[in-house]
Amino acid sequence: MHSSGKLALITGGTRGIGLASGIELLRQGHTVVLTGRSGRVHGDIPEALSSRAHVMSLDMTQPDTFGPFVNKLASDLGDIDILVNNAGVSLKNARGLSNGVLTATAAEFDDTMRVNALAPMLLAQHVLPRMRERRWGRIVNIASLAGRSKSAVSGPTYMMSKAALLAWTRAVALEMAPYGITCNAIAPGRVQTDMAMQGGAELNARLASAIPVGRIGQPEEVAYAVAMLCAEAAAFTTGACLDINGGVFMS
């Protein structure tokens, strides 16, 4: 599984699935850049791995900063070999719930699509040319069960944004396949992250009862799949979507 010594960039990498994925890639021997708005990690990185971990600020609502960020990273650490697009938003209304099809707004659509679909596209456009020159690259987009099937708690704008991310995944996979670049997606179901915890313990317990394995997932269980798709041995896997949902959705 190992293809150590690469440089990985993980957006939304300071907590939850992003942080867990960064730690797993560190374990595989990579150097990892974890980004978030605050530039501060909300969790612990094992001390033995911390020398290869870099935490930086990157706001996914500010695409004009992507180019300078990638260029500065190249001069400081080298070109990006692995890109994990994990940052995402799930907007809630004043009652703490997702808007439905009759109440979703254009502003909500714009804000959700900007982070969940447009930002991964624009960031990849800055990373892909150098991957193509080196004829090696791994991109993993963190989508969602909500973009694959249906969601009991995510509203339509979130569902549309994750479906769009899956389409972008296939587009990149098709066009970049001749250059040794793979692009895959992971569609987690309910996972114990800050985003999932917005619904509260009672909601998560109710949702867990409908999952065949009888519980919600853990970030580390998604992180293992991220590392697998980034490995040298995953060169023949591209354009795929790996469903990690405890059996609640089977394609």
NORMOLIN-V397751 format. One record per residue. SS is DSSP state (alpha for helix, beta for strand, coil for the rest). NEAR is the number of other C-alpha atoms within 12 Angstrom. D_FIRST is the distance of its C-alpha to the first C-alpha in whole Angstrom. Layout:
{{SS	NEAR	D_FIRST} {SS	NEAR	D_FIRST}}
//
This chain:
{{coil	20	0} {coil	20	4} {coil	28	7} {coil	24	9} {coil	24	13} {coil	31	13} {beta	38	16} {beta	49	16} {beta	52	19} {beta	52	19} {coil	46	23} {coil	45	24} {coil	47	22} {coil	38	24} {coil	36	24} {alpha	36	23} {alpha	47	20} {alpha	46	20} {alpha	43	20} {alpha	38	17} {alpha	48	15} {alpha	53	16} {alpha	43	16} {alpha	38	12} {alpha	45	11} {alpha	38	13} {alpha	29	12} {coil	29	8} {coil	27	11} {coil	33	12} {beta	34	16} {beta	46	17} {beta	47	21} {beta	47	22} {beta	38	25} {beta	31	28} {coil	23	31} {coil	19	32} {coil	20	30} {coil	22	30} {coil	28	27} {coil	23	28} {coil	19	26} {coil	18	24} {coil	29	22} {coil	17	21} {coil	12	23} {coil	13	21} {coil	21	18} {alpha	23	21} {alpha	18	22} {alpha	28	19} {beta	35	20} {beta	32	23} {beta	33	25} {beta	26	27} {beta	26	30} {coil	34	29} {coil	26	32} {coil	36	30} {coil	27	34} {coil	21	35} {coil	23	33} {alpha	16	35} {alpha	19	33} {alpha	27	30} {alpha	22	31} {alpha	17	32} {alpha	29	29} {alpha	35	27} {alpha	19	29} {alpha	16	30} {alpha	29	26} {alpha	22	26} {alpha	12	28} {alpha	14	27} {coil	24	24} {coil	24	23} {coil	33	22} {coil	40	19} {coil	44	16} {beta	46	15} {beta	51	17} {beta	50	17} {beta	47	21} {coil	46	21} {coil	44	25} {coil	42	28} {coil	35	31} {coil	36	33} {coil	35	37} {coil	28	39} {coil	17	43} {coil	8	46} {coil	10	45} {coil	17	41} {coil	21	41} {coil	30	39} {coil	26	42} {coil	22	42} {coil	17	43} {coil	11	47} {coil	17	46} {coil	25	43} {coil	21	44} {alpha	15	44} {alpha	13	43} {alpha	28	40} {alpha	31	39} {alpha	22	39} {alpha	26	37} {alpha	35	34} {alpha	32	34} {alpha	32	34} {alpha	36	31} {alpha	42	29} {alpha	39	29} {alpha	29	31} {alpha	38	29} {alpha	47	26} {alpha	35	27} {alpha	26	29} {alpha	40	26} {alpha	42	24} {alpha	23	27} {alpha	27	27} {alpha	39	23} {alpha	36	23} {alpha	22	25} {alpha	26	24} {alpha	32	20} {alpha	26	22} {alpha	18	24} {alpha	18	21} {coil	19	19} {coil	33	16} {beta	43	15} {beta	51	14} {beta	51	16} {beta	52	16} {beta	55	19} {beta	52	20} {coil	44	23} {coil	41	25} {alpha	38	26} {alpha	34	29} {alpha	33	28} {alpha	33	27} {coil	24	30} {coil	21	33} {coil	26	33} {coil	24	35} {coil	31	35} {coil	36	34} {coil	32	37} {alpha	32	37} {alpha	38	36} {alpha	42	33} {alpha	38	32} {alpha	33	33} {alpha	39	31} {alpha	46	28} {alpha	31	29} {alpha	32	29} {alpha	46	26} {alpha	38	24} {alpha	28	27} {alpha	36	26} {alpha	39	22} {alpha	27	23} {alpha	22	26} {alpha	35	23} {alpha	33	21} {alpha	21	23} {alpha	19	25} {alpha	31	22} {alpha	28	20} {alpha	20	22} {alpha	23	21} {coil	30	17} {beta	41	17} {beta	42	15} {beta	49	17} {beta	45	16} {beta	47	18} {beta	44	18} {beta	41	21} {beta	41	21} {coil	45	25} {coil	45	26} {beta	33	24} {coil	30	26} {coil	31	26} {alpha	24	30} {alpha	25	30} {alpha	33	30} {alpha	21	32} {coil	25	35} {coil	27	36} {coil	18	37} {alpha	16	36} {alpha	13	38} {alpha	19	37} {alpha	27	33} {alpha	21	35} {alpha	18	36} {alpha	30	33} {alpha	25	31} {coil	18	34} {coil	21	33} {coil	23	29} {coil	17	29} {coil	18	26} {coil	18	29} {coil	22	28} {coil	32	26} {beta	31	23} {coil	26	21} {alpha	34	20} {alpha	26	17} {alpha	28	16} {alpha	42	16} {alpha	38	14} {alpha	29	11} {alpha	33	11} {alpha	47	12} {alpha	43	8} {alpha	30	7} {alpha	41	9} {coil	48	9} {coil	34	5} {alpha	25	7} {alpha	18	6} {alpha	28	8} {coil	28	11} {coil	20	13} {coil	27	13} {coil	33	16} {coil	32	19} {coil	30	18} {beta	35	19} {beta	33	17} {beta	32	20} {beta	35	19} {coil	36	23} {coil	27	23} {coil	22	25} {coil	30	28} {coil	25	27} {coil	17	25} {coil	13	25}}
//
